[in-house]
Amino acid sequence: MDNKMRLLVKNSLAGYASLVSDVRVKACKAIARKVVSSGAIAISAMSVVGCSVSDLVDVGKPGDDVVEEGAVKTYQGAVAMYNGAVSRFQLGFSTFATSTALFTDEMSLSFHVSTGYGAIDSRAIGADSASNITLSFTQLQRARGQAQQARGALNLHKEVAPSFYFARMYAIEGFAEVLMAELMCSGIPLTNSRFGEDIEFVSPLTTTETFESAIKLFDSALSITHDNDAVLTLAKIGKARALVNLARYDEAAAIANEIQTSSRYMAEYTSNEFYSTGQSYSYIVRSREGINGLDWDRADARTQFGTDGRQTKYAITSPVVVASGIEARLIEAEAALQNDDPDSWASILNSLRSSAITPAIPPLSVDSTTGANKATQISVHFRERAFWLFLTGHRQGDLRRLVRNYNRNQNVVYPTGSVLPVNNNYPFYGAMTNVSPPMAEERNPLFQGCFNRNS
């Protein structure tokens, strides 16, 4: 079609991609004419050149201004699409991190809630749920689509576009797939919406296939950029995270070894969702949630919350770590444990305790490390991961991995028993360890629902 270059793709609910015939401008007509600094790494999830690129793809009423084909084809337009993809990913990540904190044992509700938040907290989410946890799937799918669109638009200007722009789009697409694979049931639909092309429906992938798809995207990112530390951290940690999920520990450790402990990729916000949802819905940290939850009240400075249980790690505009060198060390430690090298495993954990936080944390005891049996060592390892990675969107993947890779019964991993505070709508924790894509995804002709819930 001759006019495709004037079209942007907007994903509808649940990530189902629909091609918008007339791209309307609302408040942000000038966004496609603004150039954002090529060195910017953290773009506000609430403000990209003063507005969200999603404003560009909302279909308005007849008579609204239309983004001209030429504007979309310009380098300035391509940069705006790039920044829009960054913004959308950060929004998807924050939604994922907050909703999975509630889904696991990181956070809980402080009072009876009969809405979808109660369903998330009790892991009793219906297939027709439009709750925040299914919204995270929607936002991550949109991030994938916008990254694909931006990459195609930037390709028209590859002689001037920085290489890390392309790498970052590949890495964002890959990271979105990793998060979806950690959260969703097997049978994930990954519709493609590439720039200037028709929507491509793809047969849903298993959990394993989704992680493998993400690894290919990270490899594409790493083949492009070699000098941008933040993007390299996102791509390398993303790949290592996918490999750990696939139980390919040595491969994961090898790539994690390339990351300095101080390296980080941050998501930055004008309004941090951990802060805003915590204030609105009284998210609290509850020790021993559902019997199996961690004893967060015995934690140290790595987990931060007040006497009322509300998190204090994030202020209203605090950035959130998406990928870091600390996670790289934890991945190396897990590989050592898998290779029956508890001395190296314990040494890595204690090194982090002595040097990665101020003031330093006392070393782990011999009884809990080199002198413990393998089952205890695994429990200690995941406890350390939970404290180091507190409220950074890792707990759901870790709990699910304990079930899938370490053959632990979900009833001793996820919260179980009666829900507190007493909730008449959701009195007991459900058996869910993953979530179905929203029903809106059924508009995708290849979507088949969950293949299974056991992987």
N, C-alpha and C positions, 0 to 999 in steps of 0.2 A: 504494500500500500504506500502511495507516494506521501501521504501525510502522517506517517507513523512517527516521524521525528518530533511532531508537536504533541504527541501523546505521552503521558506518564502512566505508570501502572499503580493502581491503588488496590491493596488487598482488602477484601471485605472481612466480616467476622470469621474468625478461626483460620485466617490466612488464605482463604479461597481467593485466588487472584482474578480480578475482573478488569478488563481493559476499558478505560474511561474514554468515551468518544470525543468529548469536548472538555479540555482541561481548563478549569475556571480559576481566575485569580480572585481571591477575596481581599484580605488585608495586606497581602504580601506580593503585589505585582512586581515590585522592584527587586525581589530577591534574586532573580535570574540575571540581574545586571550588576550585582555586587560581588566583588572578589574578596574572599576570606584569606587571611594570611596563610601562605603555603606551609608554614611551619607549625600551625596550630595542631595540637594533639588532642586536647580535651575541649569538646564543644558542648555547651550546655544542652541538656536534654529538653529544656523548656524554651530555649532561645537560640536559634541559628540565624544569624544576621537579623535579629529582631523578631523572628517568627519561625514557625515550623514549616518544613517543606510540605508537610501534609496539607497545609493550607493551599498549596498549589494544585492539589489533586482532588479537592472537593468539588463536586459538580454543583454549580449554583443555579440560579434562575436564569431564564432566557434574558439576554441583554447584558449579563455580566461580562467583564473583559475576559478574553481568552489569551493564554500564553501563546505567543507566536512561535511557529516552527523555528524561525531563525534564532529566537532567544534561547530555546532549549538546546540548539546546536552550538551556541557560543561556549567559549571556555568558561566564562563567568557562570553560565547556566549549569555547566558540568560540575563546577566547584560547588555550586549551591546544592546540586543533587548529592554530591559526595558528603557535604556537611549534613544534609538531611538524613543520609544513611547512618552517619555517626550518631545523630540525635535519636533516631528511631531505635538503634541498637541499645543505647543507654537507657531509653525508656523501657525497652523489653527486658533488659538486664535487671533494672530496679524492681519491675513487677515480678519477675521470676524470683529474685532474692528475697523479697518481702513475703510473697505467698508461700514459698517453700520453707521459709523460717517458721511460718505458722503450721504448715503441713507436717513438719518434723517436730523435734523437741526444742528447737532454738527459742521459739516464742510461743506464747499462748494468749488467749483472751482473758481479761481480768473480770469480765462479767458476762452474763447470759446474753447470747446473740442468736437471733432466730434467722438471720440472713445467711448468705453464702459464706460469710466469714466463719460462721459456726460450723458449716459443712467442711471447710478446709481444715479447721483446727481438729475436727474429729475424724478426718479422712473418710467422710461419707458423702462424697460428691456424686451427684446424679449425672447421667449421660447428657441431660438437657441443661446442665448447669451453665450459667453465664457468669460465674464467679471470677474473682480476681486471678485465680490460678489458671483458669482456661484463657483468661485475657492475656496472660504471659505468653501462651502459645501464639495467639493472634499477633501480638507485638513482635515476637521473634520472627514469625513468618514475614511480617511486613519489613523487618530489618533485612532479611535475606533478599526480598524482592527489590528493595531500594538499593542495596549494595550491588546487585546485578545490574540494575538500571544505571547507577552511577558509573560503574566500571565501563559499560558500553559507551556512555556519553564522554567519559574521559578519554576513551580510546580514539575519539575523533581529534584529540589534541595531545597525543602521546609524545610529541616532540617538545612540549612545554610542561606537561603535567609531571610533578615529581613522582619517581618510581614508587615511593612509599604510599602514595595515594592508592595506587592499584593494589599494592600488597595489603593495605589496611582493609580494603573492600573484600578481598578474599578471606582475610582473617576474621572479619566481622561475620561474614556468611558462615564460615566454618564454626565459629564459636556459638553462633545461634543454633546450629545443628547439634552441637555437643549438649547444650542446655536442654534442647527439646528431647534428645535421646535419654537424658538423665531423668526427665520428668514424665514423658509420655509413655504410654504402652507401646508394645511392638506393633508396627503398622502405621508408620508416620508418613503422611503425604507431604512431599516436598515439591510443590508446584514451582516451575521456573517462569520468570517474567523478565526476560532479557531485553535490553534496549533495542527498540526497532523491530522486534520479532513478535510473532504470535505467542500467546500463552501456551506453555508446554505442560500438560498434565503428565506426571510421572507416577508409575505404580508405587504404592506405599512401600516403605522400606522397613525391615526388621530393625531392632535396636542395634544389632551388630553392624548392619549395612549403613545405618545412619552415622555411627561413629567412623566407619571406613570412608564414607563420603566426606565427612569433615576433615579427615586426615589428608585427603587429596587436595582440598581447598587450602589447608595450611601449607602443604608442600608447594602449591602454586604461589602463595604469599612469600615463602622463604626463598623461592627461586628468583624473586624480583628485587627484594630490598635487602641490604646488608649493613646499612648505616643509621637506621633509626631505631634506637634502643626500645622505645615504647612499643612500636609495632612488632619488632622482633620478639619482645617479651610476650605479647598477646598471641602471636602465631606459634611460638615454640612451646609455651605453657599450654596453649589450647591443644596442640598436637599431643603433648605428653599426657594431658588429662584424658584425651580420647584413648590413647594407648593403655593407660592404667585401667580404664573402664573395660578394655578388651583383654585384660590380664596379660598384656605384653610389657612386663615390668622392666626388663633390661633395656628394651628400645626406649621406653619412656625415660628411664634414668639417663640414658646416653644423651638425649636432647636436652633434658633438664640441666645436665652438667654444664651446658653452654651458657646458662643464665647466671648472672651475678646475683648474690643474695639481696642486694640493694635495688635491683631492677623492679619496676612496677609499670603496669598499665592501669590508669585510673579512669573511672567514669565520673564526670563532674556535673553538678546539678545546681540550678537556682533554687530548687525546693526538693530536698532529699526525701524520698518516699519512706524510708525507715522512720524519719522524724514525723512526717505528716500523717502516715497511717497509724503510727504509734500514738500520736496525740488524739486522732479521731476515733480510733477503735480500741484504745487502751491495750495495745500489744504489750505484754510483759514477758520477762524471762522467768519461767517457773521451774525451779529445780525438781528433778525426779518426776517430770511430767509423765503421766501414764505409766508409772512404775519403772519403765526402762529408760526414761530420759536422763541425761547427765545431771550430775549434782553441780549445776552452774554456780550455786552459792559458795562452793568451795574453790571456785576458779580464782585466777589471779588477774593481773593487769591486762592480760590479753582479751578478756571479756569484760565489758564495761556496762554496768547498769546500777541504778540507784536502789535505795532501800524500799522504794515502792515497786521495784521490779522493772521499771521502764528503762530501756536502753539509753546509755549516755555516750555511746561510742560515736554517734553521729549528731552533729548540730544540723540546723535547717539547711545549710548549704554545703555540708561536708561532702567531699569526694568519697567514692567507694573503690576499694581495690578490686579489680576484675582478675588480674593475673599478676603474680609476683615471684621474686626469687626465693621467698620463704616457702612458697608452694613447691618450687623446684627442689629445695633441700628435702622436703617431706616426701616427694616422689622418689628421690634417691634413697632415702631411708627405707621406704617400703620395699624397694627392689632388693636392698640388702637383707631385709627380713625374709623376703621370698627366697633368697639364696642361702638361707640358714647361716647368716653372718650377723648374729645379734650384737657383737662388739661394735661393728661399723654402724649398725642401726642406732644403737644407744649413743654412740659418739656423735652422730649427726644431730640427734634430738637434743643432746646436752649442749652441743655447740650453739645451736639456735637459742637455747635458754640463756646462755652466757653472753651472747653478742648481738642478738637480733632485737632486743628490747631493753629499755632503760627504765628503772634499774633492772639488773639481771635477775633471772629466776633461778632458785636453787636447782641443782641437777636432780634428775630422777633417781630414785633409790635403786640399788642393785637388785633388791627383791622384786621390783616391778619391771626390770629390764633383763640384764644378762642372767640373773638368777631365777627368772620366771619361766614357766612353761610357754609353749608357742601360743596357746589360746589367750593367755594373759597378755603376752607381748602384742598380739593383734589388737586386743581391747585397748591397751595403753596407747598404741600407735594412733588409733582412730580417735581416742580422747585428745591426744596432742593435736591432731589435725583440727578437731572441733574447736579447740581453744585458739589456735593460731589463726584459723580461717573463720572465726565467729562472724556471723551476719555478712558473709561475702558470697552467698549463693552456692556453697559447697556441701552443705549438710545432707540435702536430699540425695545427691549423687553418691555420697559416702555410705549412707544407710542402705541404699539400694544395692550398692556394690558389696556390702557385707552379706547381703542375702544372696546375690548372684555369684560373686567370685569366691566368697569364703564359706558358703553353704550354711549360714546361720539362719535359724528360723525367724521369720519376720515378727513373730510374737515375742521374741526376746531382743529385737532390734528397734522396732518402732513403738511409740506409746500404745498402751493397751489398757483394757479395763474401763472403769467409769471416767467420764469426762468431768473435769472440774474447771470452773464452778459448775454446779449442777445445771444441766441444760436439758429441758424437757424435749426439745426438738432433736437434739443429738446427745442422748444420755451415755452412749458407749462409743469408744473408738472403733472405726471400721477396719476392714482388712486391706484397704488399698495401699499399695506401695508406688503406684503410678496413676496417671490420669488419662482419660480418653480425650481425643480431640473433640472440640465442641460439635454439636449437631449440625451447625451451619456448614461444616466441612462436607456434609453429604451432598452438597451441590457439586462437588468434584466428582465427575463420573467414574473415576478410578478408585475412589476411596472405599475401603471395605470394612471399616471399623477396626477394632483391636484384633490383631492376630492371636495374641495371648497376653496374659498378665504376669507371666512367670519369668520374664527375662529383663 
